[in-house]
Amino acid sequence: MLVYYCIKVALPDSNLYQYVLSAILGVFTIQFNYQMHGLFEMYLFAYIGSALLVTYQKWKMQIPILIVTIIHYALLNYLQYRGGKQIYAARPSHFDLITFVIHIFLTSTVFFICGLLACQLKKYNDQHNSQMVKLAVLEKETHSLEEKRQKEQSVEERNIILESIGDAFFTTDHNCIVTYWNKSAERILHKSKEETVGRYLWALYDDMIGTQFDSYFHKAQKRSEPQHFELWYDIAKSWFDISIYPSAGGTSVYVRDITKRKMVEAEMNQLHQDLKEHVKELAISNAELEQFAYTASHDLQEPLRMVTGFLAQFEKKYYDVIDEKGKKYIRFALNGGNQMRQMIVDLLEFSRAGRKEDKLEEVDLQHVVDEIKAVYKKQMLDGSIVIQSEELPKLKTFKAPIRQVFQNLISNGIKYQKPGQIPVINIFLKETADDYQFSVSDNGIGIDPANFEEIFIVFKRLHDRSRYEGTGMGLAITKKIIENLGGRIWIESEKGKGSSFHFTMPK
């Protein structure tokens, strides 16, 4: 441990301390085995190795602990062979082949589950980091554009104060006769000084009579109050920032070309909209990551505890001979492992649900439902299942996700039935101006209205698994797919009187 902390302090930028930790844990495994005198080291090795794998998400972390353990076994067996006394190491004479194979299988199961979990955690961490980098880039670009806009505005304000000749500037008397016209006005307003000075303003620009400029100009003269506004001048194809100042001698008008600023503002608005969409996507992704982390650290540990619990009883009572009761314990442990794997598979399915990985195509929903009905063809022919549907439309969407929606709702209607009752599933269609509304109704056990929100939560089950199998992921996946496709889903039901699931799809 002293070596571990010294390396960590001396080489803060290196990951060498992780491998030292792996070797130290290998020594701990050896010492534990020496006290236990048996095969339990295999499982301790598996748990410690898996903990390193999940923590650091690197398979190379297994190398130091594996090397230390192999050297330990080689040394102990050599000492035993040389006739050493009080040397405890697992030997073939202590257990039969079946016991050894079972130990290897269960140890491999622990490694497989934790390896899969580590792989998925690394995948989601990489995805989260990538999204955070993208967000940082967008924020940086936004900040850069904002600084650019503020700098441009600052330059423009300085030009008004110190370099007014950079803007178009002209004056008129009380009769609207032009008395002054600068060079910037010639350039911006496309009329020379010789054409304008001494002429009636509204004769020069009769196209401006009745416009916003006309209104503000006369308002400034009438009220003796400065007026400021922005105006699109179609002839020049430009945006102008106009300030009108009435005075005792007449009226002064400043005209500044702000077309570039308007373009920047339009880009800023578009970027702001894009940023809002990215923030929304990140919020959804973070919520999913949080849900995954919670599940991985709590619910997914339960099946593994089942495996280790029954394995402990097997280790204690049936070390030398496996009888029927011992085999029963092993089956329980394996069932727990299978349940863990199924939960992980369903969780991964939920994380992928609604992704638009397939191409957008015209999908015949009637054909999709007919494909699902073909799965239950035998039961429908002998009358043990009834599935009926109205004529369904063609919809431009993603085929695999929409098929999964119908599959989940139909299979739920068939599964959640009273004993001995024939499932009857009806599919209805209602069309609106913008959406198709689909309804999948059944005659099953129904749902209490108080549980309407809970049924769409990941891993939330209303019934014991011994009565109705499953992991509680189907409706959560269905809801996520529908919302990602632009629709929404809700339920109408009464306990004991069946359920109707309604969802919409945009046309």
C-alpha positions as MATLAB code, in Angstrom:
seq = 'MLVYYCIKVALPDSNLYQYVLSAILGVFTIQFNYQMHGLFEMYLFAYIGSALLVTYQKWKMQIPILIVTIIHYALLNYLQYRGGKQIYAARPSHFDLITFVIHIFLTSTVFFICGLLACQLKKYNDQHNSQMVKLAVLEKETHSLEEKRQKEQSVEERNIILESIGDAFFTTDHNCIVTYWNKSAERILHKSKEETVGRYLWALYDDMIGTQFDSYFHKAQKRSEPQHFELWYDIAKSWFDISIYPSAGGTSVYVRDITKRKMVEAEMNQLHQDLKEHVKELAISNAELEQFAYTASHDLQEPLRMVTGFLAQFEKKYYDVIDEKGKKYIRFALNGGNQMRQMIVDLLEFSRAGRKEDKLEEVDLQHVVDEIKAVYKKQMLDGSIVIQSEELPKLKTFKAPIRQVFQNLISNGIKYQKPGQIPVINIFLKETADDYQFSVSDNGIGIDPANFEEIFIVFKRLHDRSRYEGTGMGLAITKKIIENLGGRIWIESEKGKGSSFHFTMPK';
ca = [
       0.000    0.000    0.000;
       2.951    2.298    0.647;
       4.178    1.659   -2.900;
       0.651    2.366   -4.226;
       0.389    5.787   -2.531;
       3.966    6.742   -3.377;
       3.390    6.050   -7.081;
       0.074    7.897   -7.044;
       1.709   10.987   -5.482;
       4.935   10.832   -7.489;
       3.235   10.182  -10.859;
      -0.117   11.995  -10.713;
      -0.484   11.985  -14.528;
       0.249    8.266  -14.894;
      -2.149    5.340  -14.495;
       0.607    3.070  -13.169;
      -0.972    3.182   -9.707;
      -4.000    1.319  -11.085;
      -1.858   -1.679  -12.041;
      -0.103   -1.544   -8.659;
      -3.547   -1.636   -7.032;
      -4.421   -4.695   -9.159;
      -1.263   -6.482   -7.983;
      -1.985   -5.535   -4.331;
      -5.486   -6.964   -4.631;
      -3.902  -10.121   -6.064;
      -1.807  -10.407   -2.877;
      -4.982   -9.888   -0.821;
      -6.635  -12.698   -2.791;
      -3.700  -14.996   -2.039;
      -3.804  -14.219    1.707;
      -7.563  -14.781    1.793;
      -7.155  -18.143    0.063;
      -4.475  -19.148    2.506;
      -6.967  -18.629    5.354;
      -9.949  -20.258    3.546;
      -8.001  -23.295    2.247;
     -10.234  -23.798   -0.800;
     -11.660  -22.810   -4.130;
     -13.289  -19.627   -2.831;
     -10.287  -17.711   -4.230;
     -11.740  -18.232   -7.714;
     -14.803  -16.186   -6.800;
     -12.868  -13.612   -4.796;
     -10.593  -13.222   -7.848;
     -13.697  -12.849  -10.040;
     -15.302  -10.210   -7.801;
     -12.109   -8.182   -7.354;
     -11.252   -8.433  -11.045;
     -14.812   -7.437  -11.989;
     -14.703   -4.480   -9.583;
     -11.491   -3.284  -11.284;
     -13.076   -3.824  -14.699;
     -16.206   -1.803  -13.856;
     -14.216    0.916  -12.047;
     -11.489    1.537  -14.648;
     -13.199   -0.062  -17.718;
      -9.899   -1.531  -18.959;
      -9.373   -5.242  -19.470;
      -5.591   -4.807  -18.979;
      -6.273   -4.252  -15.265;
      -6.740   -8.038  -15.008;
      -3.097   -8.739  -15.980;
      -1.263   -7.898  -12.673;
      -3.751   -9.732  -10.456;
      -3.705  -12.720  -12.837;
       0.109  -12.857  -12.869;
       0.317  -12.646   -9.063;
      -2.298  -15.395   -8.663;
      -0.617  -17.718  -11.199;
       2.778  -17.253   -9.547;
       1.117  -17.965   -6.188;
      -0.419  -21.216   -7.404;
       2.776  -22.308   -9.125;
       4.816  -21.620   -5.977;
       2.423  -23.381   -3.606;
       2.072  -26.442   -5.803;
       5.836  -26.599   -6.169;
       6.242  -26.459   -2.377;
       3.591  -29.170   -1.981;
       5.352  -31.312   -4.561;
       8.640  -30.861   -2.673;
       6.869  -32.144    0.469;
       6.309  -28.874    2.252;
       4.035  -29.055    5.307;
       1.103  -26.756    6.129;
       0.914  -25.588    2.506;
      -2.727  -25.059    1.509;
      -3.642  -24.937   -2.135;
      -6.551  -26.288   -4.181;
      -5.619  -29.677   -5.642;
      -7.495  -31.988   -8.022;
      -7.989  -34.502   -5.220;
     -10.127  -31.993   -3.326;
     -12.902  -31.824   -5.940;
     -14.287  -33.716   -8.877;
     -14.475  -32.563  -12.519;
     -18.169  -31.541  -12.333;
     -17.530  -29.313   -9.341;
     -14.577  -27.684  -11.102;
     -16.598  -27.094  -14.297;
     -19.452  -25.549  -12.286;
     -17.016  -23.229  -10.492;
     -15.478  -22.179  -13.800;
     -18.920  -21.585  -15.353;
     -20.229  -19.474  -12.478;
     -17.003  -17.487  -12.310;
     -17.215  -16.855  -16.051;
     -20.826  -15.745  -15.598;
     -19.758  -13.111  -13.067;
     -17.005  -11.903  -15.422;
     -19.372  -11.827  -18.405;
     -22.052   -9.802  -16.610;
     -19.595   -7.296  -15.156;
     -17.675   -7.086  -18.421;
     -20.883   -6.294  -20.291;
     -21.801   -3.683  -17.699;
     -18.322   -2.106  -17.902;
     -18.530   -2.006  -21.698;
     -21.916   -0.311  -21.599;
     -20.823    2.200  -18.949;
     -17.772    3.096  -21.042;
     -19.980    3.488  -24.101;
     -22.350    5.851  -22.316;
     -19.497    7.773  -20.676;
     -17.877    8.280  -24.094;
     -21.215    9.385  -25.531;
     -21.783   11.790  -22.634;
     -18.266   13.239  -22.988;
     -18.755   13.658  -26.749;
     -22.033   15.488  -26.208;
     -20.473   17.741  -23.578;
     -17.634   18.593  -25.995;
     -20.193   19.472  -28.688;
     -22.089   21.641  -26.205;
     -18.869   23.404  -25.201;
     -18.064   24.082  -28.875;
     -21.561   25.478  -29.470;
     -21.311   27.681  -26.369;
     -17.918   28.908  -27.521;
     -19.267   29.725  -30.981;
     -22.245   31.509  -29.413;
     -19.959   33.493  -27.146;
     -17.720   34.376  -30.106;
     -20.679   35.605  -32.170;
     -22.018   37.570  -29.213;
     -18.637   39.217  -28.740;
     -18.554   39.956  -32.466;
     -22.012   41.542  -32.324;
     -21.140   43.623  -29.250;
     -17.887   44.713  -30.838;
     -19.695   45.736  -34.015;
     -22.308   47.612  -32.019;
     -19.576   49.365  -30.042;
     -17.832   50.390  -33.270;
     -21.113   51.682  -34.673;
     -21.833   53.753  -31.561;
     -18.335   55.204  -31.665;
     -18.810   56.130  -35.312;
     -22.012   57.999  -34.441;
     -20.220   60.019  -31.784;
     -16.776   60.543  -33.305;
     -17.099   59.804  -36.992;
     -20.585   60.862  -37.988;
     -19.405   61.472  -41.522;
     -19.121   57.674  -41.859;
     -22.930   57.536  -41.837;
     -25.283   59.072  -44.299;
     -26.219   62.477  -42.938;
     -28.463   65.174  -44.342;
     -30.512   68.109  -43.092;
     -33.677   69.850  -44.200;
     -35.386   73.089  -43.270;
     -38.937   73.332  -41.926;
     -40.304   73.080  -45.468;
     -38.466   69.797  -46.114;
     -35.973   71.430  -48.519;
     -32.597   69.621  -48.375;
     -29.892   71.948  -47.021;
     -26.989   69.513  -46.578;
     -26.007   66.119  -48.044;
     -22.702   64.446  -47.099;
     -20.554   62.043  -49.096;
     -21.716   59.017  -47.127;
     -25.279   59.978  -48.044;
     -24.249   60.007  -51.695;
     -22.813   56.535  -51.348;
     -25.546   55.025  -49.202;
     -28.621   56.730  -50.615;
     -27.425   56.694  -54.230;
     -27.972   60.381  -54.956;
     -25.302   63.071  -55.381;
     -25.153   66.357  -53.540;
     -25.877   68.244  -56.752;
     -29.111   66.256  -57.211;
     -30.395   66.823  -53.680;
     -29.364   70.140  -52.122;
     -32.049   72.767  -52.599;
     -34.619   70.194  -53.691;
     -37.831   69.084  -51.960;
     -37.111   65.859  -50.015;
     -40.370   64.112  -50.923;
     -39.902   64.912  -54.578;
     -36.524   63.166  -54.442;
     -37.959   60.151  -52.605;
     -41.618   60.029  -53.550;
     -41.481   56.228  -53.031;
     -41.076   56.897  -49.271;
     -44.352   58.836  -48.935;
     -46.729   56.927  -46.673;
     -44.001   54.615  -45.352;
     -42.558   54.234  -41.878;
     -39.902   56.855  -42.682;
     -42.604   59.384  -43.640;
     -44.490   58.730  -40.395;
     -41.472   59.098  -38.092;
     -40.150   62.135  -39.968;
     -43.380   64.141  -39.528;
     -43.769   62.893  -35.931;
     -40.297   64.285  -35.103;
     -41.191   67.665  -36.640;
     -44.604   67.862  -34.996;
     -43.569   66.768  -31.486;
     -40.010   68.155  -31.581;
     -38.826   64.775  -30.291;
     -36.000   62.619  -31.702;
     -37.141   59.436  -33.465;
     -35.156   56.256  -33.937;
     -36.134   53.178  -35.967;
     -34.907   50.543  -38.390;
     -36.086   50.306  -41.973;
     -35.681   47.968  -44.944;
     -35.100   49.994  -48.124;
     -36.049   47.815  -51.052;
     -34.309   49.890  -53.756;
     -30.948   49.622  -51.962;
     -31.693   46.068  -50.769;
     -30.380   47.057  -47.366;
     -31.370   47.554  -43.730;
     -30.894   51.055  -42.329;
     -30.751   52.346  -38.766;
     -32.320   55.851  -38.945;
     -32.222   58.627  -36.335;
     -34.206   61.856  -36.848;
     -33.392   64.922  -34.715;
     -35.616   68.024  -34.951;
     -33.982   71.401  -34.200;
     -34.716   75.086  -34.370;
     -33.254   75.293  -37.893;
     -34.997   72.217  -39.295;
     -34.392   68.444  -39.164;
     -31.210   66.337  -39.126;
     -31.255   62.722  -40.327;
     -28.588   60.078  -39.691;
     -28.757   56.893  -41.779;
     -26.535   53.912  -40.960;
     -26.321   50.697  -43.030;
     -26.946   47.793  -40.612;
     -27.389   44.979  -43.143;
     -24.392   43.048  -41.815;
     -25.628   43.355  -38.245;
     -29.032   42.050  -39.280;
     -27.375   39.084  -40.956;
     -25.395   38.382  -37.785;
     -28.578   38.615  -35.701;
     -30.308   36.175  -38.058;
     -27.372   33.777  -37.684;
     -27.479   34.264  -33.919;
     -31.185   33.478  -33.794;
     -30.669   30.323  -35.849;
     -27.735   29.297  -33.678;
     -29.816   29.955  -30.575;
     -32.566   27.680  -31.884;
     -30.007   24.981  -32.710;
     -28.503   25.353  -29.242;
     -31.922   24.979  -27.602;
     -32.500   21.757  -29.550;
     -29.085   20.417  -28.541;
     -29.710   21.333  -24.892;
     -33.043   19.526  -25.039;
     -31.402   16.427  -26.516;
     -28.668   16.567  -23.885;
     -31.276   16.830  -21.109;
     -33.016   13.716  -22.417;
     -29.707   11.884  -22.805;
     -28.585   12.855  -19.287;
     -31.891   11.683  -17.832;
     -31.423    8.321  -19.534;
     -27.835    8.099  -18.304;
     -28.954    8.853  -14.750;
     -31.660    6.216  -14.956;
     -29.159    3.716  -16.313;
     -26.624    4.483  -13.570;
     -29.286    4.097  -10.883;
     -30.464    0.792  -12.286;
     -26.952   -0.524  -12.750;
     -26.003    0.303   -9.151;
     -29.165   -1.032   -7.503;
     -31.636   -3.234   -9.360;
     -29.125   -5.096  -11.508;
     -27.220   -6.235   -8.426;
     -30.126   -8.270   -7.089;
     -29.834  -11.251   -9.503;
     -26.099  -11.375   -8.801;
     -26.817  -11.522   -5.067;
     -29.098  -14.474   -5.774;
     -26.262  -16.272   -7.572;
     -23.807  -15.682   -4.736;
     -26.368  -16.597   -2.040;
     -27.157  -20.020   -3.411;
     -23.541  -20.552   -4.307;
     -22.599  -19.953   -0.661;
     -25.027  -22.666    0.444;
     -23.596  -24.998   -2.191;
     -20.051  -24.280   -0.948;
     -21.025  -24.911    2.671;
     -23.127  -28.071    2.360;
     -22.127  -29.866   -0.860;
     -18.409  -29.465   -1.225;
     -17.581  -33.071   -2.209;
     -20.805  -34.526   -3.602;
     -23.596  -32.767   -5.552;
     -26.998  -34.282   -4.751;
     -30.400  -33.212   -6.069;
     -30.731  -30.431   -3.556;
     -27.345  -29.084   -4.585;
     -28.377  -29.160   -8.221;
     -31.523  -27.262   -7.255;
     -29.383  -24.534   -5.697;
     -27.278  -24.346   -8.860;
     -30.404  -23.972  -11.001;
     -31.579  -21.140   -8.759;
     -28.218  -19.410   -9.162;
     -28.247  -19.806  -12.922;
     -31.819  -18.464  -13.101;
     -30.648  -15.399  -11.219;
     -27.829  -14.904  -13.698;
     -30.207  -15.301  -16.617;
     -32.557  -12.769  -15.085;
     -29.679  -10.314  -14.738;
     -28.709  -10.812  -18.357;
     -32.319  -10.290  -19.511;
     -32.593   -7.064  -17.528;
     -29.371   -5.791  -19.122;
     -30.620   -6.762  -22.594;
     -33.928   -4.957  -22.004;
     -32.139   -1.913  -20.627;
     -29.917   -1.748  -23.688;
     -33.021   -2.120  -25.856;
     -34.571    0.833  -24.034;
     -31.464    2.958  -24.597;
     -31.626    2.220  -28.315;
     -35.405    2.608  -28.635;
     -36.495    5.430  -30.921;
     -33.125    5.936  -32.581;
     -33.586    6.773  -36.251;
     -30.907    4.375  -37.476;
     -33.035    2.910  -40.273;
     -33.998    4.855  -43.379;
     -37.259    6.781  -43.533;
     -39.683    4.883  -45.759;
     -43.354    4.459  -46.583;
     -44.559    1.732  -44.221;
     -47.810   -0.177  -44.780;
     -49.099   -0.472  -41.205;
     -51.696   -3.034  -42.247;
     -48.885   -5.251  -43.499;
     -46.995   -4.705  -40.223;
     -50.003   -5.847  -38.172;
     -50.534   -8.830  -40.502;
     -46.917   -9.889  -39.877;
     -47.527   -9.784  -36.124;
     -50.784  -11.737  -36.496;
     -48.856  -14.404  -38.417;
     -46.857  -15.077  -35.239;
     -50.113  -16.061  -33.492;
     -51.593  -17.838  -36.533;
     -51.921  -21.236  -34.824;
     -53.668  -19.805  -31.741;
     -55.967  -17.703  -33.945;
     -56.951  -20.760  -36.007;
     -57.874  -22.831  -32.951;
     -59.751  -19.873  -31.414;
     -57.525  -19.376  -28.374;
     -56.616  -15.814  -29.482;
     -58.653  -13.214  -31.402;
     -56.908  -10.257  -33.118;
     -59.015   -7.853  -35.210;
     -58.050   -4.585  -36.878;
     -59.509   -1.887  -39.077;
     -57.846   -1.102  -42.401;
     -54.666    0.747  -41.454;
     -52.926    3.418  -43.587;
     -49.475    3.752  -45.089;
     -47.219    6.071  -43.128;
     -43.824    7.586  -43.876;
     -41.820    6.522  -40.846;
     -39.204    4.026  -39.597;
     -40.444    0.459  -39.963;
     -38.623   -1.373  -37.145;
     -39.646    1.013  -34.306;
     -43.321    1.258  -35.346;
     -43.491   -2.532  -35.663;
     -42.101   -2.869  -32.139;
     -44.844   -0.525  -30.843;
     -47.651   -2.705  -32.251;
     -45.837   -5.898  -31.176;
     -45.488   -4.712  -27.558;
     -49.108   -3.525  -27.216;
     -50.597   -6.665  -28.840;
     -48.421   -9.076  -26.817;
     -49.296   -7.223  -23.583;
     -53.001   -7.563  -24.372;
     -52.532  -11.316  -24.868;
     -50.344  -11.813  -21.782;
     -52.299   -9.890  -19.121;
     -55.458  -12.015  -19.086;
     -57.534  -13.791  -16.476;
     -56.869  -17.565  -16.327;
     -58.977  -19.431  -18.883;
     -60.102  -16.285  -20.731;
     -59.656  -15.970  -24.515;
     -57.702  -12.771  -25.360;
     -59.536  -10.445  -27.755;
     -57.423   -7.645  -29.286;
     -58.998   -4.865  -31.399;
     -57.042   -2.226  -33.330;
     -58.877    0.989  -34.310;
     -57.916    4.042  -36.350;
     -59.051    7.664  -35.995;
     -57.806   10.337  -38.402;
     -57.379   14.054  -37.745;
     -56.033   16.893  -39.895;
     -52.441   16.394  -38.759;
     -52.302   12.991  -37.055;
     -53.354    9.374  -37.132;
     -54.648    8.136  -33.755;
     -54.326    4.378  -33.207;
     -56.019    2.405  -30.423;
     -55.094   -1.099  -29.265;
     -57.797   -2.468  -26.943;
     -57.968   -5.757  -25.032;
     -60.319   -7.596  -22.661;
     -57.609   -8.318  -20.090;
     -57.222   -7.691  -16.377;
     -57.184   -3.896  -16.739;
     -55.182   -1.286  -14.830;
     -56.088    0.894  -11.869;
     -56.154    4.583  -12.979;
     -53.830    5.387  -10.074;
     -51.112    3.389  -11.874;
     -51.468    4.976  -15.330;
     -48.196    6.913  -15.040;
     -46.223    4.121  -13.363;
     -46.699    1.587  -16.160;
     -44.462    3.653  -18.481;
     -41.556    3.766  -15.988;
     -38.486    1.605  -16.636;
     -38.577   -1.732  -14.725;
     -41.885   -0.790  -13.057;
     -44.071   -3.885  -12.637;
     -47.592   -3.987  -11.160;
     -47.707   -7.769  -10.858;
     -45.506  -10.496   -9.407;
     -43.163  -12.114  -11.946;
     -44.466  -15.554  -11.016;
     -47.920  -14.586  -12.383;
     -46.913  -12.546  -15.433;
     -43.354  -12.880  -16.692;
     -41.312   -9.997  -18.035;
     -38.966   -7.231  -16.883;
     -41.321   -4.230  -17.030;
     -39.569   -2.602  -19.997;
     -42.117   -3.075  -22.822;
     -44.301   -0.014  -22.233;
     -41.301    2.181  -21.369;
     -39.721    1.268  -24.722;
     -43.057    1.826  -26.494;
     -43.475    5.315  -24.982;
     -39.922    6.313  -25.882;
     -40.316    5.160  -29.510;
     -43.622    7.017  -29.984;
     -42.331   10.263  -28.480;
     -39.153   10.117  -30.586;
     -41.329    9.702  -33.682;
     -43.266   12.858  -32.779;
     -46.341   11.265  -31.204;
     -47.765   10.708  -27.734;
     -49.321    7.759  -25.884;
     -51.951    7.424  -23.151;
     -54.204    4.758  -21.653;
     -57.877    4.285  -20.767;
     -58.640    1.378  -18.461;
     -60.556    0.036  -15.479;
     -59.344   -2.740  -13.255;
     -60.879   -6.016  -14.411;
     -62.432   -4.514  -17.562;
     -59.580   -4.437  -20.061;
     -57.370   -1.632  -21.351;
     -57.158    0.655  -24.402;
     -53.778    2.129  -25.356;
     -54.044    5.183  -27.640;
     -51.124    6.750  -29.495;
     -50.702    9.300  -32.278;
     -48.362    9.470  -35.246;
     -47.953   12.688  -37.286;
     -48.914   12.400  -40.936;
];
